[in-house]
């Protein structure tokens, strides 16, 4: 019987997807599921919800909520992390509102940019604490990290702890089907190859029965003129030759080309939703008020298995039946023209022996160049989190493509100081 510990279990909807999947998986249905969160009300909500799902699917699992983190982790075989340090208020609000005073606008702010940097600086110390607990009470467990900024958080744990760790995101498995559906193309019997970094991995190949689909994809994309939600990605594909995994609202802020004070018309031209993540948070908070009773207290609640990777990974490890994922791992020679310290997103094979990343080789030179602009920020932010030196925060922000394209060096340093002050105790002390 496997023990599965879920950190951040107060993320009730996501816990339903990931742990509901586990409850429905025969190889995992007898698991001991340990729930942990610092929000005790949300923790109880998730416990009630999962017990209802479990009851309605054979009542095989044991589900228990913990307020003691080490107890929740003790003896775990698998640890799934989905925490958000600082929440929407105060920290996400700070990440968006303070930069606005400098004229710096963002869309999501959870992966790169000034928002991504400060989310990482809040989150990495907490994940390292988790990992230290794991080294003591479940040293052989696998840590499956879903928390953003994926490459920074996962990379820090992989490089500075002994815990076996993989970062997971659903953008890989929905990339090719979503692209084809958006262009009115059949997505059945399609093969693809994706590699790069999280939220900026590349659809390197896409075929059906050996036929390259890229020429038709590009032809259809060029003809699509009415405003839609994928315009930034189409433009990236037009200019650099390949489609990128993560959404247009994300990639608009990973590059210096789209959100520019000097060219405000680009926002409308590429249909870029500024302040999208705060709006999304507000909607989720409001929606939760209305859906809470139906989700938490429905004694007849059931579940259908989702496409989230976690249950499939655990199933492959428990059964030794191989499964292929897109995972975030340290670049041990996998992508040969990206830095070895980088956390990269590549195909991985999963079985009882663990997660085995696949060799990719060189990315097309222009794609590797774009990835490196983001990796620069990842590595310096991790350096800041590990050394607690403020100078690395400034340097990470100076190298961020969007921030550097909009602000002067003096303004970047001043903005970082203002964000450090505004976050207060949510950050460790920097020197």
Secondary structure, 3 states (H helix, E strand, C coil): CCEEEEECCCCHHHHHHHHHHHHHCHHHCCCEEEEECCCHHHHHHHHHHHHHHHHCCCCCCEEEEECCHHHHHCCCCEEEECCCCCHHHHHHHHHHHHHHCCCCCCCCCCCCHHHHHHHHHHHHHHHHHHHHHHHHHCCCCEEEECCCCHHHHHHHHHHHCCCEEEECCCHHHHHHHHHHHHCCCCCCCEEEEEEEECCEEEEEEEEECCEECHHHHHHHHHHCCCCCCCHHHHHHHHHHCCEECCCHHHHCCCCCCCCCHHHCHHHHHCCCCCCHHHHHHHHHHHHHHHHHHHHHCCCCCCCCCCCCHHHHHHHHHHHCCCEEEEEEEECCCCECCCCCCCEEEEEEEEECCEEEECCCECCCHHHHHHHHHHHHHHHHHHHHHHHCCHHHHHHHHHHCHHHHHHCCHHHHHHHHHHHHHHHHHHCCCCC
